[in-house]
Amino acid sequence: MSSIEIQASFKSEQEAQEALHKLQALRAIEVGGYREGAGILTATVDEAIAERAMHLIQQVGGSVDTTLS
């Protein structure tokens, strides 16, 4: 299976932190790119969980951009 890179932006640091923890619990392949105050987070997830990961990000208030790799 291929992996998908998701870049998400958030209005608040709290939303980004919540998404980071939930993506880790979802077993994302990699979660990174988070910088305090920047409101941007990147995650690489398996194609099988991509829809759930994007839904999770949107639930906590994030906007999603994806790249297939």
RAWOWO-V364878 format. One line per field, one symbol per residue. ss: DSSP state (h for helix, s for strand, l for the rest). phi: phi as a letter, one per 40 degrees, with the letter a starting at -180 (. if undefined). burial: + if it has 24 or more other ideal C-beta (glycine too) atoms within 12 Angstrom, else -. A space follows every 10 residues. Layout:
# RAWOWO-V364878
ss: ???
phi: ???
burial: ???
This chain:
# RAWOWO-V364878
ss: llsssssssl llhhhhhhhh hhhhhlllls ssllllllls sssssshhhh hhhhhhhhhl llssssssl
phi: .cbbcbbbbb cbcccccccd ccccccgcca bagcbdgcgb bbabbcdcbd cccccdcccc hcbbbbbcb
burial: ---+++++++ ----++--++ -++--+-++- +--+----++ ++++++--++ --++-++--+ -+-+-----
